[in-house]
Amino acid sequence: MATKPSIKIKYSPQEILNQSFDEDYGVSMTENTGFDGINLQRLNASNLNLQLEYDASNNPIYLGLAAPGSLTTEAKWQIRYLTFDASNNVTSMSYANGTPNFDKKWSARATDYVYT
């Protein structure tokens, strides 16, 4: 009878949990990461370009996020559309072509996409 090859585990789940414990705050900490359209990187608002377009009531109706250095004409943007009620409260948020993918052009936000 053949034996299974042994697989060496570099870190146990407990070792990983111990390494991520913040003693100052007394909680487990993990570093959130996300895909910014180009790279996997830390989730941090300062890591993304932000573009906004406002309506006549000065409400932000289009919100765009992209990796630093992305041109507005490159298909590297996540675009959101916000709708407001008569009291200027946000009533809904939708994504260009219904997806949060970073594959849209900010320059085409009002002409090339359907927001669902």
KAKA-V434170 format. One record per run of one state. SS is the DSSP state (H for helix, E for strand, C for the rest). FROM is the first residue (numbers start at 1). TO is the last residue. If there is no record, write none. Layout:
ss:SS from:FROM to:TO
ss:SS from:FROM to:TO
This chain:
ss:C from:1 to:12
ss:H from:13 to:19
ss:C from:20 to:20
ss:E from:21 to:22
ss:C from:23 to:26
ss:E from:27 to:28
ss:C from:29 to:32
ss:E from:33 to:35
ss:C from:36 to:39
ss:E from:40 to:42
ss:C from:43 to:44
ss:H from:45 to:47
ss:E from:48 to:54
ss:C from:55 to:59
ss:E from:60 to:67
ss:C from:68 to:74
ss:E from:75 to:84
ss:C from:85 to:89
ss:E from:90 to:96
ss:C from:97 to:103
ss:E from:104 to:105
ss:H from:106 to:108
ss:C from:109 to:114
ss:E from:115 to:115
ss:C from:116 to:116
